[in-house]
Every structure is written in C-alpha cells, then in structure tokens.
Amino acid sequence: MSIDSALIVRRAALPTAAQLAADIAETGVIMAFPADFALDQNIEGWVPVSVDGQPSGFRYAVQSLAELDLAELPDGAAGAGDTLLAFGAQGALSAQTVTLVHEVMGRRYRAWLLIEDELLPPDESWGPGAPLDDLHVDRRGSPAKLAGDVEAYVAQHYPPAAPARRGAAREMLKQLIVPILVFVALGGFYLWSQLK
C-alpha cells in the first residue's frame, strides 16, 4: 500500500521535531524522529521514525507554494499557507504514522490536509491550545494496532489471489525443462554409444 498526501502550512509556524514528538505524546503515542530531522528541511527521501518502539517512517519532501502552479491545486490552497509538506506512506503502519502526524499538525498548527486533490481545512476551534489527548481515544488504538486492524481486514475480505492455472503450469514446466534436457542428452549419448 502506498499513499501520498500533503499538508499546507505556514513555514513560520512549524514546530521543531522535538516539539512535534511532544505533541504526539499527548495522544498516548511515543514517536521518535531522527536527531537531524526538521520539518522545514526538504529531504525528498525516507524518514525513519519509531512509533511506540516499532520501526516505521514515511517519504518526506518540502516545497514552497510559490514554486508550484497554483492552478494545479484546489481552490483555497494559496490562502492556507506558504509551504507544502509532502508525505508518502508505504504500508499500513507507515500510513497510520502519517495519519497521526496529520491529525496533530491539523489540530495544534492549523495545517490543511491535501489528499486526492481535495483540500480539507482544520476545524475552526483548532489552534495552539487544541486538545490532543482525545485523538488516541477517538482512533481506538496506537498506529501499530490500527495498522494490524487494517491488515487483518484486508486479509479477511481480500485474500491473495490464487495463481492462474496456466501460469502455475508454465512455472512448473520451466522448473522441469533443465532436468528433461539433461535426461534427453544422456539418453541420446547412451543410444549413440550403443550404436557404435
């Protein structure tokens, strides 16, 4: 599973990674960022984080809205902030990690969520003093538990497709071709030696 999303924020209002980790801790989840990670630095790569002691992470990039073609963004994007934080989740735990970061950034730092070409504003009551302790309760578990719930649901309702019979037969023949060729060559050599 790969999910791309973004936050539109005001660069001057971005927290440090340590402050964001402290904010996330208010939800009951412990998230640790790399020591050199900063929300305003463009990484264009994978950011490894740990969530409640489990390895997770996300792809991350930062871009100024001034560098983007605003015609390609939904209406209202220009007034939402001056910086785009792009996230790429890989797998269920990564997706839940990104979701938690989005929720905390939306509540505490009034970040706007940009996903699937829709721009979702933060609630009017959110801001610096917005409570975060109810996020953990509302989401009914840590990112690891939520990721496990998603994976269990997918496994139950969407089992892996059985390989096509034709493809399975072809794979079996590929595995047998070398032994068959060796057997034919040895048989031919034996017959040739008998005819001499």
N, C-alpha and C positions, 0 to 999 in steps of 0.2 A: 504494500500500500504506500502510495506517495501522494502527499497533499501539499499544495502550495497555497500560501496565504500571506497577508501583509498587514502591517499596522501603519497608519498615518499619524504622525506625532509632531509635536513641536520640539525641535532639537534641544532648545534651551531647557526644556522641562524633563529631559531624560534622566532617569536615576543612574547611579553607579550600579555595577553588577552586584556589589555587596548590599546596597540598599534594596535592589530588586529581590535578592535572596532573602533578606529580612522580611520584606513584604510578603513573599510567598510563604515564609514560615508561619505567618499569621493564619494561613489557611489550614495549617496542620501538616504541611508537606515540607520536607527539607530538600532543597535543590542547591547544588553546589556548581558554580560556574568555574571555568579555568581562571587562574590567577591573572592572566593578561587580557581577559575578555572585557570589552567595553561596548555598551550598546550603540555608541555613536561611531564605532570603527567599522569600516567595510571589510568584511572577511572574505566574502564570496567562497565560502567553503563550509566544512562541517565543524560545529561547535560541540565538543563532547561535554556533557553535563552528567551529574549523578542525581537521581531522584529517589529519595528515601534509601540511599545506598546502592541503588541499581544503576548500571550504566545506561545512559540514554543520550539524546542530543538532537540536533537539527542543523540543516543548512541555513546560513545566515548571510544577508547582504544588506548594505545601507546605501540609499541613494537620495539625493536631493530632489524634491519635486520639481525644482526649476530645470533639472536636466531631462525631465520626462515630457512627453507630448500629452498635455492635459486633455486633449480630445480623445485619447485612448482610455482615460479614467472616467469613472462615473461622475455625474453631476455632484458638486459639493466637495470634491476631493481637494480643490485648491484652498478652500476655507477651513479644512480640517487640520491642516498643519503644514510644515515645510519639508518634512523628511519621511521617506518610506522605508520601513524595516521589513524586509522580505524573509519569510521563513519557509523552509522546505522540510516536511516531516517524512521520515522513512520508517514505516512500520507502526504498529498500534501504540507502543509505549512512547515513541517519538511524537506521534500525533497528540496523545494525551498531555505530554510535556508542553508542546507548543500551545495547546488549548489553555492550559493553566497560566502560562505566561501572558497570553492574550487577555484572559479574564482579569488578571491582576493589573496589567497595564491599562486596560479599559477603565477599571474602577478607580485606581489610585492616580493615574496620569492622563485620564481622559483620551486615551488612544482610540482612534476609529479603526474598525476592522474592515479590511478589504479582502473579500473572498468570493471567488466565482463571479467576478465583475459586479459584485454588489458592495455598496459602502454602508456599513452599519455604525451609526453614531453611538457614543456612550450614553447611558441614562443621564437625565438632567441632574439627578441628585448625586452623581458620582463626582469625585474630585479628591484632593489631597487627604481629606478626613474620612473617605468612604470605608465602611467596614469590610474586612476581608474574611473574617472568621467563619462566615456562613457559606463561603464558596465550597469548602471541604465537605460540609454537610449536604449542601444542595447537589453536589456532584456524586454523593454517595460512595466515596472512597478515594484512595490515592490514585495517582496516574497509573501505577502498576496494576492495581485492582481493576480499574476501568479498562485498561488495555487487555487484561485477561478476560474480562467480560465480553469485550468486542470479539476477541479471537475465539472464545467459546461459542458465541452466537454465530459467527461466520462458519465455524466447523460444523455446527449442528444443522444450519439451514443451507449451507452451500458446500457440501462435501467435495473433495477433489474429484475432478472428472476422471473417469476410468479411461485409460489409453485406448485409442481406437484399435479394433482387432487387426485391421490391415497393417497399421503402424507397428503393433506388437509382433505380428508375424514377420514383418520386414526386419525388425531389430533382431529377432531370433535367427533369421537366415544370415544376417550379417555376422553374427557370432559363430555360426557353423561353417561359413564359407572357407575359412583357412583350414580347419581340420579336414573338410571334404577334399579340398585341393591337395593336401598332403597325402591323404589316403589314395586318391586317384593317381598321383605321381608315383607313389610307392607300388601300387598295383601295376601301373604301366611298366615300371622298371622291372618288376618281378616277371611279368609276361615277356618282356623283351629278353631278359636273361634266360628264360626257359626256351625261347625260340632259337637260341644260338646253338 
